[in-house]
Amino acid sequence: MKIINIKAYGFWAGFRNVCLVKVETNDGFYGWGESGLSGREQAVISTIEHFKEFLIGKNPMHIGALWQEMYRGQYFEGGRVLAAAISAIDIALHDLVGKALNVPVHQLLGGKQRKHIPLFATAVQTMGPELIDEMLQLKSQGWDVIRATTGVHGNPRKPELFEPRQSIIEASTWLTKARDALGSEVTLGIDYHHRLSVPETVSLLQRMPIGTLDFIEEPIRDQSPQAYKSLRSMCDVPFAIGEEFTSKWDFSPYTESALTNFARIDICNAGGFTEGMKIAAMCETHYIDMMPHNPLSPVCAAASIHFCAAISNMTWLELPPYDGDMSDYDKFFIGRPIVVNNVFKVPDSPGLGIDVNESLIKDLSFKYWEPPRLHKNDGSYTNW
C-alpha cells in the first residue's frame, strides 16, 4: 500500500473556515483529518502541499515514522503551522489505516476504555442575569459540568472594548451568584481566553468565595511557565491549560511542575494521535487529566472521541461549536457525531466513523477571516 495523493481543502462552513486533509492510497483507501490553526489555514495548506512532495509513495501504515519525518525533516522543528499540518495528516493516516484493517481508530490506540465520552457545555451569555438563566437551563437539560466565558466575544468586523478590571468585577459578582443558583452539584469553570495578567487573575479569584470555581481556563498567556508558577503560588483554583500547545515539549514544563490540572489538548494542533497519546501518557504520570479542546468541525469531534476513548486519564471533552451556525455540517459531513443524553457514544465502525462529501466541498471558496480585535479603555490592544 502506498500514498498516491494528499489533498488539502480550506473552505467556509457556516461561521468559520474549515481546513481538511484527505490522504489517498493506490489500494483505494483514504482517510480524513483536520487542522486546528483557525485563522491561518492558508499557511497550513501550503505546508501540507510541501509535505505531500515527500510523502507520495510512502507506506501509510508507518504512521510513527512518517510523523518523525514530517517533524524532524526540516532544520527548523516545531511551530504552530507545522504542527497543525502534521496533526491533520496524522489523523487522516489513522482514519485510513483503521479502514484498511477494518477496525475503529481507538483500536489502533489500544482499544476503548469507556462506552461514552463525558462532555461539558459552555454558557456564552454576558455576565448578568442572562448568564444565570442560561446556566440554569443547561442544568435542567442534565448538564453537570458548565463553563462560562467572559461574555465578551468580540466582532471580527470592528474592534470592541474589553477592560480587564471591569471584567473582573462583573465576573466575580456573577460567578458567585451562579454558584449559589446552581448549587454544589454542578462543576463550574470559566474560560478567560488568556485575557488577564497574573495580578488580575489573582484579584478575580480572591473576590469569590472558596469553592465558587472548579477550574479557570487559560487566564494568562502560556509562553511563560514562570508566570504560571507565580500565579499558582497565589491561588488555589485548578488550572485548565494547553489548547495552544503543539507538542509534548510544550506540555512538559506544565506537567513536570504540576502547573496545569486539566490538560486542554487539541489533537488537531498538537501532533494528532501520535503525539496526543504521548502527551496523555506524560500527563498520566503526574495525575493530570485530559480535557480536550474541541471547537472545530465534526472531523475534529470524531477524532477527539477516539482519543478520549483510548486514554485512562480523561475528564470531559468540550461540546463542539457553541458559538455559530452549524447547519452546513449536515451537508458536508456524513455520519457526524451526535450528542445523545449529553454524551458522545464511542463508535465501532472502521476508521474515524465519519466521512466527508468531497463533491460538495471541492469547489468551495476560502473566506478571509480574522479573530476579533479587543482593546482597553486607553485604546491599547488586548487579547481576544
C-alpha positions as CSV (number, residue, x, y, z in Angstrom):
1,M,0.0,0.0,0.0
2,K,1.3,3.4,-1.0
3,I,0.2,7.0,-0.6
4,I,-0.7,8.4,-4.0
5,N,-2.3,11.7,-3.2
6,I,-2.8,14.2,-0.4
7,K,-5.4,16.9,-0.8
8,A,-6.0,19.9,1.4
9,Y,-9.3,21.8,1.5
10,G,-9.8,25.2,3.0
11,F,-13.4,26.4,2.8
12,W,-16.0,28.5,4.6
13,A,-18.6,26.4,6.5
14,G,-21.4,28.4,8.2
15,F,-19.4,30.6,10.5
16,R,-15.7,29.7,10.1
17,N,-13.2,28.3,7.7
18,V,-12.5,24.6,7.9
19,C,-9.2,23.0,6.9
20,L,-9.4,19.3,6.0
21,V,-6.9,16.9,4.6
22,K,-7.5,13.7,2.6
23,V,-4.9,11.0,2.2
24,E,-5.4,8.5,-0.6
25,T,-3.7,5.2,-1.4
26,N,-3.2,3.0,-4.5
27,D,-5.5,0.4,-2.9
28,G,-8.5,2.8,-2.8
29,F,-8.4,3.5,0.9
30,Y,-8.5,7.1,2.1
31,G,-8.6,9.0,5.4
32,W,-9.7,12.4,6.6
33,G,-8.0,14.7,9.1
34,E,-8.3,18.3,10.2
35,S,-6.1,21.2,11.1
36,G,-7.0,23.4,14.0
37,L,-5.0,26.6,13.3
38,S,-8.0,28.8,12.9
39,G,-7.4,32.0,11.0
40,R,-4.2,30.8,9.4
41,E,-5.5,27.9,7.3
42,Q,-3.7,29.0,4.1
43,A,-0.3,28.7,5.8
44,V,-1.2,25.1,6.9
45,I,-2.4,24.2,3.4
46,S,0.9,25.4,1.9
47,T,2.8,23.3,4.4
48,I,0.7,20.2,3.6
49,E,1.5,20.8,-0.1
50,H,5.1,20.7,0.8
51,F,4.8,17.6,2.9
52,K,3.0,15.9,0.0
53,E,6.1,16.0,-2.1
54,F,8.0,13.5,0.0
55,L,5.0,11.6,1.4
56,I,3.8,10.4,-2.0
57,G,4.9,6.7,-2.4
58,K,5.4,6.1,1.3
59,N,3.6,3.3,3.2
60,P,0.7,4.9,5.2
61,M,0.9,2.1,7.8
62,H,4.2,3.6,9.0
63,I,2.5,6.4,10.8
64,G,5.1,6.9,13.5
65,A,7.9,7.0,11.0
66,L,6.1,9.5,8.8
67,W,5.3,11.7,11.9
68,Q,9.0,11.8,12.7
69,E,10.0,12.6,9.1
70,M,7.4,15.5,8.9
71,Y,8.5,16.9,12.3
72,R,12.3,16.4,12.0
73,G,12.7,16.6,8.2
74,Q,13.4,20.3,8.2
75,Y,16.1,22.1,10.2
76,F,13.5,24.3,12.0
77,E,11.4,21.9,14.0
78,G,8.1,22.6,15.6
79,G,5.9,25.7,15.5
80,R,2.1,26.0,15.2
81,V,1.9,25.9,11.4
82,L,4.0,22.8,11.0
83,A,2.3,21.1,14.0
84,A,-1.2,21.8,12.6
85,A,-0.3,20.4,9.2
86,I,1.3,17.3,10.8
87,S,-1.8,16.9,13.0
88,A,-4.2,16.8,10.1
89,I,-2.1,14.3,8.1
90,D,-1.6,12.1,11.2
91,I,-5.3,12.0,11.9
92,A,-6.0,11.2,8.3
93,L,-3.5,8.4,8.3
94,H,-5.1,6.8,11.4
95,D,-8.5,7.0,9.7
96,L,-7.1,5.4,6.6
97,V,-5.3,2.6,8.4
98,G,-8.4,1.9,10.5
99,K,-10.4,1.5,7.4
100,A,-7.8,-0.7,5.8
101,L,-7.7,-3.0,8.8
102,N,-11.5,-2.8,9.3
103,V,-11.1,-1.5,12.9
104,P,-12.0,1.8,14.6
105,V,-9.2,4.2,15.3
106,H,-9.5,3.7,19.1
107,Q,-8.5,0.1,18.4
108,L,-5.2,1.3,16.9
109,L,-4.6,3.3,20.1
110,G,-5.1,0.3,22.4
111,G,-8.8,-0.1,22.4
112,K,-11.6,1.8,24.1
113,Q,-11.6,2.3,27.9
114,R,-15.1,3.8,28.1
115,K,-18.5,3.3,26.4
116,H,-19.2,7.0,26.0
117,I,-17.4,10.3,26.3
118,P,-18.5,12.8,29.0
119,L,-18.9,16.4,27.8
120,F,-19.0,19.8,29.2
121,A,-21.3,22.6,28.0
122,T,-20.5,26.3,27.6
123,A,-22.7,29.2,28.7
124,V,-22.0,32.2,26.4
125,Q,-24.2,35.0,27.7
126,T,-22.8,38.2,29.1
127,M,-22.2,38.5,32.8
128,G,-25.6,39.3,34.3
129,P,-29.0,37.7,34.9
130,E,-28.9,36.2,31.4
131,L,-25.9,34.1,32.2
132,I,-27.6,32.7,35.3
133,D,-30.7,31.9,33.3
134,E,-28.6,30.1,30.6
135,M,-26.8,28.1,33.2
136,L,-30.0,27.0,35.0
137,Q,-31.4,26.0,31.6
138,L,-28.3,23.9,30.9
139,K,-28.6,22.3,34.4
140,S,-32.3,21.5,33.7
141,Q,-31.1,19.7,30.5
142,G,-28.9,17.5,32.5
143,W,-25.5,19.2,32.1
144,D,-23.5,18.8,35.3
145,V,-20.3,20.5,34.0
146,I,-20.8,24.0,32.8
147,R,-18.1,26.5,31.6
148,A,-18.7,30.2,31.4
149,T,-16.9,32.7,29.1
150,T,-16.2,36.3,29.7
151,G,-19.3,37.1,27.8
152,V,-17.4,39.4,25.5
153,H,-16.8,37.6,22.3
154,G,-15.8,40.5,20.0
155,N,-16.7,41.3,16.4
156,P,-14.4,40.3,13.5
157,R,-15.6,43.4,11.6
158,K,-14.7,46.1,14.1
159,P,-12.7,46.4,17.3
160,E,-14.6,46.2,20.6
161,L,-13.9,47.2,24.2
162,F,-12.6,44.8,26.8
163,E,-11.4,46.3,30.0
164,P,-9.9,43.5,32.2
165,R,-10.5,45.3,35.6
166,Q,-14.2,45.8,34.7
167,S,-14.5,42.2,33.6
168,I,-13.0,41.1,36.9
169,I,-15.7,43.0,38.9
170,E,-18.5,41.6,36.7
171,A,-17.2,38.0,36.5
172,S,-16.6,37.7,40.3
173,T,-20.0,39.0,41.1
174,W,-22.0,36.9,38.6
175,L,-20.0,33.7,39.0
176,T,-20.6,33.9,42.8
177,K,-24.3,34.3,42.0
178,A,-24.1,31.4,39.5
179,R,-22.7,29.1,42.2
180,D,-25.5,30.0,44.6
181,A,-28.1,29.3,41.9
182,L,-26.6,26.1,40.6
183,G,-25.8,24.6,43.9
184,S,-22.8,22.4,44.7
185,E,-23.5,19.5,42.4
186,V,-22.6,21.3,39.2
187,T,-18.9,21.6,38.2
188,L,-18.4,25.3,37.3
189,G,-15.5,26.9,35.4
190,I,-14.7,29.9,33.3
191,D,-12.5,30.3,30.1
192,Y,-10.8,33.7,30.2
193,H,-9.1,33.2,26.8
194,H,-5.8,34.4,28.2
195,R,-7.0,38.0,28.6
196,L,-5.7,38.6,32.1
197,S,-2.3,39.3,33.8
198,V,-1.1,37.5,36.9
199,P,-2.3,40.1,39.4
200,E,-5.6,40.5,37.5
201,T,-6.2,36.7,37.8
202,V,-5.4,36.7,41.5
203,S,-7.7,39.7,42.0
204,L,-10.5,37.9,40.2
205,L,-10.2,34.7,42.3
206,Q,-9.8,36.5,45.6
207,R,-13.1,38.3,45.1
208,M,-15.0,35.0,45.1
209,P,-15.7,32.6,48.0
210,I,-13.6,29.4,48.1
211,G,-15.4,26.7,46.1
212,T,-17.0,29.0,43.6
213,L,-14.9,27.8,40.7
214,D,-13.8,24.2,40.0
215,F,-11.4,25.4,37.3
216,I,-10.2,28.5,35.5
217,E,-9.1,28.1,31.9
218,E,-6.3,29.9,30.2
219,P,-6.3,33.0,32.4
220,I,-3.0,34.3,31.1
221,R,-0.8,33.6,28.0
222,D,1.1,30.3,28.1
223,Q,4.5,31.3,26.9
224,S,6.0,31.7,30.4
225,P,5.8,28.8,32.8
226,Q,7.4,31.0,35.4
227,A,4.4,33.4,35.2
228,Y,2.1,30.4,35.9
229,K,4.3,29.3,38.8
230,S,3.8,32.8,40.3
231,L,0.1,32.6,39.7
232,R,0.0,29.0,41.2
233,S,1.6,30.3,44.4
234,M,-1.1,32.9,44.9
235,C,-4.3,31.0,44.2
236,D,-5.7,27.5,44.7
237,V,-8.3,27.2,41.9
238,P,-7.4,24.3,39.4
239,F,-6.0,25.5,36.0
240,A,-7.1,24.2,32.6
241,I,-4.2,24.9,30.2
242,G,-2.9,23.7,26.9
243,E,-5.2,24.4,23.9
244,E,-2.3,26.5,22.4
245,F,0.3,23.8,22.9
246,T,1.6,22.0,19.9
247,S,3.8,19.2,21.3
248,K,4.9,17.1,24.3
249,W,7.7,19.6,24.6
250,D,5.2,22.5,25.1
251,F,3.3,20.5,27.7
252,S,6.4,19.3,29.5
253,P,7.1,22.4,31.7
254,Y,3.4,22.5,32.8
255,T,3.2,18.8,33.6
256,E,6.6,18.4,35.2
257,S,5.9,21.4,37.6
258,A,2.2,20.5,38.1
259,L,1.2,23.9,36.7
260,T,-1.9,22.5,35.0
261,N,-4.6,20.3,36.5
262,F,-6.6,19.7,33.3
263,A,-4.7,19.4,30.0
264,R,-6.6,21.2,27.3
265,I,-5.0,19.3,24.4
266,D,-6.2,19.9,20.8
267,I,-5.1,16.9,18.8
268,C,-5.7,18.9,15.6
269,N,-2.9,21.2,16.6
270,A,-0.8,19.1,19.0
271,G,0.5,16.4,16.5
272,G,-2.6,14.3,16.0
273,F,-3.0,10.9,17.6
274,T,0.7,10.0,17.5
275,E,1.8,12.9,19.7
276,G,-1.5,13.1,21.6
277,M,-1.1,9.7,23.1
278,K,2.4,10.6,24.3
279,I,1.1,13.8,25.9
280,A,-1.7,11.9,27.6
281,A,0.8,9.3,29.0
282,M,3.0,12.1,30.2
283,C,0.1,13.8,32.0
284,E,-1.0,10.5,33.5
285,T,2.4,10.1,35.3
286,H,1.6,13.4,37.1
287,Y,-2.1,12.6,37.7
288,I,-3.2,15.3,35.3
289,D,-6.5,14.6,33.5
290,M,-7.1,15.4,29.8
291,M,-9.8,17.9,29.0
292,P,-9.6,18.2,25.2
293,H,-10.2,21.3,23.2
294,N,-12.8,20.6,20.5
295,P,-14.0,23.8,18.7
296,L,-13.7,22.7,15.0
297,S,-15.7,20.6,12.5
298,P,-17.1,17.1,13.0
299,V,-13.8,15.6,11.9
300,C,-12.1,17.1,14.9
301,A,-15.0,15.9,17.1
302,A,-14.8,12.4,15.7
303,A,-11.0,12.2,16.2
304,S,-11.4,13.6,19.8
305,I,-13.9,10.9,20.6
306,H,-11.5,8.1,19.6
307,F,-8.7,9.8,21.5
308,C,-10.8,10.2,24.6
309,A,-12.0,6.6,24.4
310,A,-8.5,5.2,24.4
311,I,-6.9,7.1,27.3
312,S,-7.5,6.5,31.0
313,N,-6.9,10.0,32.4
314,M,-9.8,11.8,30.8
315,T,-12.4,14.1,32.4
316,W,-14.6,15.9,29.9
317,L,-14.5,16.7,26.2
318,E,-15.6,20.1,25.0
319,L,-19.0,20.1,23.4
320,P,-18.2,21.2,19.9
321,P,-19.0,24.6,18.4
322,Y,-21.2,26.6,20.7
323,D,-20.9,30.0,19.0
324,G,-22.2,29.7,15.5
325,D,-24.4,28.2,12.8
326,M,-23.6,24.5,12.1
327,S,-26.4,23.9,9.5
328,D,-23.8,23.4,6.8
329,Y,-22.3,20.5,8.6
330,D,-25.2,18.2,7.8
331,K,-24.5,18.7,4.1
332,F,-20.7,18.4,4.2
333,F,-20.2,15.6,6.8
334,I,-21.6,12.1,6.7
335,G,-22.1,10.3,10.0
336,R,-21.0,13.3,12.1
337,P,-21.1,12.6,15.9
338,I,-24.4,13.5,17.6
339,V,-24.8,14.3,21.3
340,V,-27.3,11.9,22.9
341,N,-28.1,12.3,26.6
342,N,-25.3,14.8,26.9
343,V,-22.5,12.4,25.8
344,F,-20.9,11.1,22.6
345,K,-21.2,7.4,22.1
346,V,-17.9,5.7,21.1
347,P,-18.3,4.3,17.5
348,D,-17.0,0.9,16.5
349,S,-17.2,1.4,12.7
350,P,-13.8,1.4,10.8
351,G,-11.6,4.4,11.0
352,L,-13.0,7.6,12.5
353,G,-16.6,6.6,11.6
354,I,-17.1,9.9,9.7
355,D,-16.9,10.8,6.0
356,V,-16.9,14.0,4.0
357,N,-19.0,14.8,1.0
358,E,-16.0,15.7,-1.1
359,S,-18.0,16.7,-4.2
360,L,-19.7,19.4,-2.2
361,I,-16.5,20.9,-0.7
362,K,-14.0,20.7,-3.6
363,D,-15.1,23.9,-5.2
364,L,-16.0,25.9,-2.1
365,S,-14.0,29.1,-1.6
366,F,-11.9,30.1,1.3
367,K,-13.1,33.3,3.1
368,Y,-10.7,35.7,4.7
369,W,-11.3,35.9,8.4
370,E,-9.5,37.5,11.3
371,P,-10.2,36.9,15.0
372,P,-12.0,39.8,16.8
373,R,-9.8,42.7,17.9
374,L,-10.3,43.8,21.5
375,H,-8.9,47.0,23.1
376,K,-8.8,48.6,26.5
377,N,-10.2,51.9,27.6
378,D,-6.9,53.6,26.7
379,G,-7.0,52.2,23.2
380,S,-4.3,49.6,23.6
381,Y,-4.7,46.2,22.0
382,T,-5.6,43.2,24.3
383,N,-6.0,39.5,23.7
384,W,-9.1,38.0,22.1
